[in-house]
């Protein structure tokens, strides 16, 4: 059975999540990589730590001390947009 939870990217396309909310989630992760239940949109939350850990490229970029802050932000944003949000 397919997972019926929408990705953050799908919520973004449906305008249920704003750019500011995605940016806030990125900043929350960068401030505390252990963040788990982060409210991403009205009625949805996201485990930020699991979203990044579950995305191979993002987790390797974040773990690399030579990655620039901009690259880390882009990697975390990508992982968040591809992650499935959970009903809060």
N, CA, C and O atoms as CSV, one atom per row, in Angstrom:
chain,resi,resn,atom,element,x,y,z
A,1,UNK,N,N,0.839,-1.184,0.000
A,1,UNK,CA,C,0.000,0.000,0.000
A,1,UNK,C,C,0.883,1.247,0.000
A,1,UNK,O,O,1.829,1.345,0.781
A,2,UNK,N,N,0.582,2.159,-0.843
A,2,UNK,CA,C,1.368,3.387,-0.953
A,2,UNK,C,C,1.103,4.302,0.236
A,2,UNK,O,O,0.017,4.302,0.814
A,3,UNK,N,N,2.124,5.080,0.585
A,3,UNK,CA,C,1.981,6.040,1.681
A,3,UNK,C,C,1.119,7.199,1.195
A,3,UNK,O,O,1.437,7.841,0.194
A,4,UNK,N,N,0.030,7.463,1.907
A,4,UNK,CA,C,-0.894,8.509,1.472
A,4,UNK,C,C,-0.528,9.890,2.028
A,4,UNK,O,O,-1.170,10.886,1.692
A,5,UNK,N,N,0.488,9.948,2.865
A,5,UNK,CA,C,0.921,11.243,3.397
A,5,UNK,C,C,1.566,12.049,2.279
A,5,UNK,O,O,2.397,11.522,1.540
A,6,UNK,N,N,1.196,13.319,2.144
A,6,UNK,CA,C,1.797,14.133,1.078
A,6,UNK,C,C,3.228,14.526,1.433
A,6,UNK,O,O,3.589,14.638,2.604
A,7,UNK,N,N,4.024,14.731,0.401
A,7,UNK,CA,C,5.353,15.281,0.650
A,7,UNK,C,C,5.195,16.774,0.927
A,7,UNK,O,O,4.178,17.379,0.588
A,8,UNK,N,N,6.197,17.340,1.536
A,8,UNK,CA,C,6.176,18.783,1.776
A,8,UNK,C,C,6.147,19.508,0.434
A,8,UNK,O,O,5.508,20.552,0.307
A,9,UNK,N,N,6.829,18.965,-0.558
A,9,UNK,CA,C,6.816,19.548,-1.892
A,9,UNK,C,C,5.413,19.567,-2.493
A,9,UNK,O,O,5.023,20.541,-3.137
A,10,UNK,N,N,4.656,18.491,-2.280
A,10,UNK,CA,C,3.270,18.448,-2.766
A,10,UNK,C,C,2.414,19.485,-2.041
A,10,UNK,O,O,1.574,20.146,-2.652
A,11,UNK,N,N,2.632,19.619,-0.741
A,11,UNK,CA,C,1.906,20.642,0.023
A,11,UNK,C,C,2.301,22.036,-0.454
A,11,UNK,O,O,1.466,22.938,-0.509
A,12,UNK,N,N,3.565,22.208,-0.796
A,12,UNK,CA,C,4.056,23.493,-1.297
A,12,UNK,C,C,3.385,23.829,-2.629
A,12,UNK,O,O,2.930,24.955,-2.833
A,13,UNK,N,N,3.325,22.845,-3.538
A,13,UNK,CA,C,2.686,23.066,-4.834
A,13,UNK,C,C,1.199,23.391,-4.676
A,13,UNK,O,O,0.635,24.160,-5.454
A,14,UNK,N,N,0.575,22.792,-3.658
A,14,UNK,CA,C,-0.849,23.040,-3.402
A,14,UNK,C,C,-1.066,24.330,-2.611
A,14,UNK,O,O,-2.197,24.682,-2.277
A,15,UNK,N,N,0.028,25.025,-2.319
A,15,UNK,CA,C,0.015,26.278,-1.557
A,15,UNK,C,C,-0.494,26.099,-0.116
A,15,UNK,O,O,-1.019,27.030,0.495
A,16,UNK,N,N,-0.323,24.880,0.407
A,16,UNK,CA,C,-0.659,24.605,1.803
A,16,UNK,C,C,0.541,24.891,2.703
A,16,UNK,O,O,0.396,25.031,3.917
A,17,UNK,N,N,1.725,24.976,2.097
A,17,UNK,CA,C,2.966,25.315,2.798
A,17,UNK,C,C,3.594,26.474,2.035
A,17,UNK,O,O,3.676,26.453,0.807
A,18,UNK,N,N,4.034,27.480,2.775
A,18,UNK,CA,C,4.653,28.647,2.147
A,18,UNK,C,C,6.173,28.494,2.107
A,18,UNK,O,O,6.748,27.656,2.802
A,19,UNK,N,N,6.801,29.314,1.286
A,19,UNK,CA,C,8.257,29.352,1.216
A,19,UNK,C,C,8.832,29.697,2.587
A,19,UNK,O,O,9.857,29.150,2.992
A,20,UNK,N,N,8.170,30.604,3.297
A,20,UNK,CA,C,8.634,31.005,4.630
A,20,UNK,C,C,8.592,29.822,5.597
A,20,UNK,O,O,9.486,29.681,6.432
A,21,UNK,N,N,7.569,28.970,5.498
A,21,UNK,CA,C,7.480,27.804,6.385
A,21,UNK,C,C,8.583,26.795,6.070
A,21,UNK,O,O,9.156,26.194,6.979
A,22,UNK,N,N,8.877,26.612,4.797
A,22,UNK,CA,C,9.965,25.704,4.423
A,22,UNK,C,C,11.293,26.277,4.907
A,22,UNK,O,O,12.114,25.546,5.462
A,23,UNK,N,N,11.514,27.575,4.705
A,23,UNK,CA,C,12.746,28.211,5.178
A,23,UNK,C,C,12.873,28.107,6.693
A,23,UNK,O,O,13.972,27.886,7.203
A,24,UNK,N,N,11.775,28.260,7.418
A,24,UNK,CA,C,11.797,28.140,8.876
A,24,UNK,C,C,12.180,26.717,9.286
A,24,UNK,O,O,12.903,26.527,10.264
A,25,UNK,N,N,11.700,25.727,8.549
A,25,UNK,CA,C,12.056,24.332,8.844
A,25,UNK,C,C,13.546,24.101,8.587
A,25,UNK,O,O,14.208,23.409,9.361
A,26,UNK,N,N,14.072,24.671,7.514
A,26,UNK,CA,C,15.503,24.550,7.212
A,26,UNK,C,C,16.321,25.167,8.347
A,26,UNK,O,O,17.271,24.557,8.836
A,27,UNK,N,N,15.952,26.365,8.756
A,27,UNK,CA,C,16.675,27.037,9.838
A,27,UNK,C,C,16.566,26.266,11.154
A,27,UNK,O,O,17.530,26.196,11.917
A,28,UNK,N,N,15.394,25.689,11.417
A,28,UNK,CA,C,15.205,24.900,12.648
A,28,UNK,C,C,16.132,23.689,12.638
A,28,UNK,O,O,16.737,23.366,13.660
A,29,UNK,N,N,16.250,23.018,11.493
A,29,UNK,CA,C,17.153,21.876,11.400
A,29,UNK,C,C,18.603,22.312,11.586
A,29,UNK,O,O,19.349,21.683,12.336
A,30,UNK,N,N,19.004,23.381,10.911
A,30,UNK,CA,C,20.397,23.830,11.004
A,30,UNK,C,C,20.749,24.282,12.415
A,30,UNK,O,O,21.896,24.146,12.840
A,31,UNK,N,N,19.775,24.817,13.143
A,31,UNK,CA,C,20.009,25.237,14.528
A,31,UNK,C,C,20.087,24.036,15.468
A,31,UNK,O,O,20.840,24.052,16.442
A,32,UNK,N,N,19.301,22.986,15.169
A,32,UNK,CA,C,19.283,21.785,16.001
A,32,UNK,C,C,18.987,20.574,15.123
A,32,UNK,O,O,17.823,20.267,14.868
A,33,UNK,N,N,20.027,19.883,14.658
A,33,UNK,CA,C,19.830,18.729,13.776
A,33,UNK,C,C,19.061,17.565,14.400
A,33,UNK,O,O,18.704,16.619,13.697
A,34,UNK,N,N,18.804,17.618,15.683
A,34,UNK,CA,C,18.027,16.566,16.352
A,34,UNK,C,C,16.535,16.871,16.368
A,34,UNK,O,O,15.756,16.105,16.936
A,35,UNK,N,N,16.121,17.991,15.747
A,35,UNK,CA,C,14.710,18.386,15.741
A,35,UNK,C,C,13.878,17.289,15.093
A,35,UNK,O,O,14.182,16.828,13.993
A,36,UNK,N,N,12.812,16.874,15.798
A,36,UNK,CA,C,11.978,15.848,15.193
A,36,UNK,C,C,10.589,16.374,14.855
A,36,UNK,O,O,10.291,16.504,13.667
A,37,UNK,N,N,9.751,16.674,15.777
A,37,UNK,CA,C,8.379,17.094,15.459
A,37,UNK,C,C,8.322,18.602,15.238
A,37,UNK,O,O,8.128,19.373,16.178
A,38,UNK,N,N,8.494,19.008,13.983
A,38,UNK,CA,C,8.450,20.425,13.630
A,38,UNK,C,C,7.155,20.694,12.868
A,38,UNK,O,O,6.893,20.043,11.856
A,39,UNK,N,N,6.332,21.649,13.339
A,39,UNK,CA,C,5.106,21.967,12.588
A,39,UNK,C,C,5.477,22.631,11.267
A,39,UNK,O,O,6.130,23.675,11.250
A,40,UNK,N,N,5.055,22.018,10.158
A,40,UNK,CA,C,5.439,22.531,8.840
A,40,UNK,C,C,4.298,23.308,8.198
A,40,UNK,O,O,4.540,24.247,7.440
A,41,UNK,N,N,3.073,22.932,8.489
A,41,UNK,CA,C,1.902,23.603,7.920
A,41,UNK,C,C,0.726,23.347,8.846
A,41,UNK,O,O,0.815,22.538,9.769
A,42,UNK,N,N,-0.349,24.024,8.601
A,42,UNK,CA,C,-1.540,23.849,9.423
A,42,UNK,C,C,-1.985,22.386,9.385
A,42,UNK,O,O,-2.436,21.892,8.351
A,43,UNK,N,N,-1.854,21.703,10.517
A,43,UNK,CA,C,-2.276,20.312,10.604
A,43,UNK,C,C,-1.221,19.288,10.223
A,43,UNK,O,O,-1.504,18.090,10.242
A,44,UNK,N,N,-0.016,19.718,9.877
A,44,UNK,CA,C,1.053,18.804,9.483
A,44,UNK,C,C,2.327,19.092,10.261
A,44,UNK,O,O,2.630,20.238,10.593
A,45,UNK,N,N,3.061,18.030,10.541
A,45,UNK,CA,C,4.377,18.187,11.159
A,45,UNK,C,C,5.369,17.308,10.409
A,45,UNK,O,O,4.988,16.460,9.602
A,46,UNK,N,N,6.643,17.528,10.692
A,46,UNK,CA,C,7.695,16.808,9.990
A,46,UNK,C,C,8.837,16.518,10.947
A,46,UNK,O,O,9.248,17.382,11.722
A,47,UNK,N,N,9.342,15.298,10.886
A,47,UNK,CA,C,10.528,14.916,11.651
A,47,UNK,C,C,11.731,15.364,10.820
A,47,UNK,O,O,12.144,14.676,9.887
A,48,UNK,N,N,12.283,16.517,11.168
A,48,UNK,CA,C,13.372,17.094,10.370
A,48,UNK,C,C,14.612,16.216,10.379
A,48,UNK,O,O,15.254,16.037,9.344
A,49,UNK,N,N,14.956,15.666,11.541
A,49,UNK,CA,C,16.146,14.818,11.636
A,49,UNK,C,C,16.004,13.595,10.731
A,49,UNK,O,O,16.955,13.219,10.046
A,50,UNK,N,N,14.834,12.978,10.725
A,50,UNK,CA,C,14.604,11.802,9.881
A,50,UNK,C,C,14.573,12.178,8.408
A,50,UNK,O,O,15.033,11.410,7.563
A,51,UNK,N,N,14.035,13.351,8.090
A,51,UNK,CA,C,13.966,13.790,6.698
A,51,UNK,C,C,15.362,13.909,6.108
A,51,UNK,O,O,15.601,13.458,4.988
A,52,UNK,N,N,16.285,14.510,6.848
A,52,UNK,CA,C,17.654,14.683,6.347
A,52,UNK,C,C,18.397,13.348,6.383
A,52,UNK,O,O,19.108,13.012,5.437
A,53,UNK,N,N,18.241,12.591,7.456
A,53,UNK,CA,C,18.919,11.295,7.570
A,53,UNK,C,C,18.468,10.333,6.473
A,53,UNK,O,O,19.251,9.502,6.012
A,54,UNK,N,N,17.212,10.445,6.059
A,54,UNK,CA,C,16.676,9.560,5.036
A,54,UNK,C,C,17.006,9.970,3.614
A,54,UNK,O,O,16.641,9.270,2.669
A,55,UNK,N,N,17.676,11.067,3.449
A,55,UNK,CA,C,18.053,11.552,2.118
A,55,UNK,C,C,19.569,11.486,2.027
A,55,UNK,O,O,20.268,12.302,2.628
A,56,UNK,N,N,20.075,10.518,1.277
A,56,UNK,CA,C,21.514,10.248,1.227
A,56,UNK,C,C,22.380,11.450,0.913
A,56,UNK,O,O,23.366,11.703,1.605
A,57,UNK,N,N,22.018,12.203,-0.135
A,57,UNK,CA,C,22.833,13.352,-0.523
A,57,UNK,C,C,22.816,14.414,0.572
A,57,UNK,O,O,23.864,14.951,0.932
A,58,UNK,N,N,21.639,14.719,1.100
A,58,UNK,CA,C,21.544,15.760,2.124
A,58,UNK,C,C,22.337,15.383,3.374
A,58,UNK,O,O,23.049,16.216,3.935
A,59,UNK,N,N,22.214,14.138,3.806
A,59,UNK,CA,C,22.935,13.747,5.021
A,59,UNK,C,C,24.445,13.790,4.818
A,59,UNK,O,O,25.178,14.147,5.741
A,60,UNK,N,N,24.926,13.432,3.621
A,60,UNK,CA,C,26.377,13.493,3.392
A,60,UNK,C,C,26.859,14.936,3.271
A,60,UNK,O,O,27.953,15.254,3.738
A,61,UNK,N,N,26.076,15.808,2.661
A,61,UNK,CA,C,26.454,17.221,2.556
A,61,UNK,C,C,26.523,17.853,3.941
A,61,UNK,O,O,27.482,18.557,4.257
A,62,UNK,N,N,25.510,17.603,4.767
A,62,UNK,CA,C,25.468,18.188,6.109
A,62,UNK,C,C,26.630,17.674,6.966
A,62,UNK,O,O,27.187,18.418,7.773
A,63,UNK,N,N,26.986,16.417,6.790
A,63,UNK,CA,C,28.066,15.825,7.590
A,63,UNK,C,C,29.460,16.264,7.128
A,63,UNK,O,O,30.430,16.116,7.872
A,64,UNK,N,N,29.568,16.799,5.912
A,64,UNK,CA,C,30.864,17.186,5.367
A,64,UNK,C,C,31.256,18.575,5.877
A,64,UNK,O,O,30.585,19.558,5.564
A,65,UNK,N,N,32.335,18.665,6.659
A,65,UNK,CA,C,32.738,19.965,7.198
A,65,UNK,C,C,33.187,20.949,6.112
A,65,UNK,O,O,33.266,22.151,6.365
A,66,UNK,N,N,33.480,20.451,4.911
A,66,UNK,CA,C,33.911,21.329,3.823
A,66,UNK,C,C,32.740,21.897,3.018
A,66,UNK,O,O,32.940,22.749,2.152
A,67,UNK,N,N,31.516,21.429,3.301
A,67,UNK,CA,C,30.339,21.947,2.590
A,67,UNK,C,C,30.072,23.381,3.023
A,67,UNK,O,O,30.155,23.708,4.207
A,68,UNK,N,N,29.755,24.221,2.069
A,68,UNK,CA,C,29.459,25.619,2.382
A,68,UNK,C,C,28.088,25.717,3.058
A,68,UNK,O,O,27.249,24.831,2.894
A,69,UNK,N,N,27.862,26.794,3.817
A,69,UNK,CA,C,26.545,26.976,4.444
A,69,UNK,C,C,25.404,26.997,3.420
A,69,UNK,O,O,24.319,26.480,3.687
A,70,UNK,N,N,25.650,27.591,2.258
A,70,UNK,CA,C,24.624,27.639,1.223
A,70,UNK,C,C,24.282,26.258,0.683
A,70,UNK,O,O,23.114,25.951,0.449
A,71,UNK,N,N,25.303,25.422,0.485
A,71,UNK,CA,C,25.072,24.061,0.010
A,71,UNK,C,C,24.317,23.259,1.069
A,71,UNK,O,O,23.413,22.490,0.742
A,72,UNK,N,N,24.688,23.439,2.337
A,72,UNK,CA,C,23.977,22.734,3.412
A,72,UNK,C,C,22.505,23.137,3.439
A,72,UNK,O,O,21.631,22.283,3.584
A,73,UNK,N,N,22.229,24.431,3.300
A,73,UNK,CA,C,20.834,24.908,3.273
A,73,UNK,C,C,20.062,24.277,2.116
A,73,UNK,O,O,18.929,23.826,2.288
A,74,UNK,N,N,20.681,24.251,0.944
A,74,UNK,CA,C,20.030,23.679,-0.240
A,74,UNK,C,C,19.763,22.187,-0.055
A,74,UNK,O,O,18.705,21.690,-0.442
A,75,UNK,N,N,20.713,21.481,0.529
A,75,UNK,CA,C,20.552,20.045,0.748
A,75,UNK,C,C,19.433,19.769,1.743
A,75,UNK,O,O,18.607,18.882,1.528
A,76,UNK,N,N,19.408,20.529,2.830
A,76,UNK,CA,C,18.364,20.354,3.845
A,76,UNK,C,C,17.004,20.703,3.249
A,76,UNK,O,O,16.025,19.998,3.496
A,77,UNK,N,N,16.929,21.771,2.475
A,77,UNK,CA,C,15.669,22.168,1.838
A,77,UNK,C,C,15.167,21.055,0.906
A,77,UNK,O,O,13.979,20.736,0.901
A,78,UNK,N,N,16.064,20.476,0.132
A,78,UNK,CA,C,15.683,19.388,-0.768
A,78,UNK,C,C,15.129,18.206,0.027
A,78,UNK,O,O,14.086,17.652,-0.321
A,79,UNK,N,N,15.823,17.827,1.087
A,79,UNK,CA,C,15.366,16.704,1.911
A,79,UNK,C,C,13.990,16.993,2.516
A,79,UNK,O,O,13.134,16.110,2.569
A,80,UNK,N,N,13.784,18.214,2.965
A,80,UNK,CA,C,12.501,18.584,3.563
A,80,UNK,C,C,11.390,18.534,2.513
A,80,UNK,O,O,10.311,18.006,2.785
A,81,UNK,N,N,11.637,19.071,1.331
A,81,UNK,CA,C,10.608,19.080,0.282
A,81,UNK,C,C,10.235,17.669,-0.166
A,81,UNK,O,O,9.100,17.434,-0.579
A,82,UNK,N,N,11.167,16.738,-0.090
A,82,UNK,CA,C,10.892,15.360,-0.512
A,82,UNK,C,C,10.331,14.496,0.600
A,82,UNK,O,O,9.849,13.393,0.342
A,83,UNK,N,N,10.386,14.977,1.834
A,83,UNK,CA,C,9.911,14.194,2.984
A,83,UNK,C,C,8.381,14.223,3.059
A,83,UNK,O,O,7.737,15.168,2.605
A,84,UNK,N,N,7.831,13.180,3.633
A,84,UNK,CA,C,6.381,13.073,3.811
A,84,UNK,C,C,5.986,13.692,5.144
A,84,UNK,O,O,6.509,13.327,6.197
A,85,UNK,N,N,5.055,14.632,5.077
A,85,UNK,CA,C,4.542,15.294,6.278
A,85,UNK,C,C,3.526,14.373,6.952
A,85,UNK,O,O,2.835,13.597,6.292
A,86,UNK,N,N,3.453,14.473,8.257
A,86,UNK,CA,C,2.497,13.677,9.027
A,86,UNK,C,C,1.386,14.566,9.556
A,86,UNK,O,O,1.623,15.710,9.944
A,87,UNK,N,N,0.179,14.034,9.568
A,87,UNK,CA,C,-0.941,14.776,10.155
A,87,UNK,C,C,-0.632,14.987,11.628
A,87,UNK,O,O,-0.264,14.056,12.343
A,88,UNK,N,N,-0.789,16.221,12.062
A,88,UNK,CA,C,-0.491,16.553,13.473
A,88,UNK,C,C,-1.664,16.197,14.360
A,88,UNK,O,O,-1.605,16.400,15.573
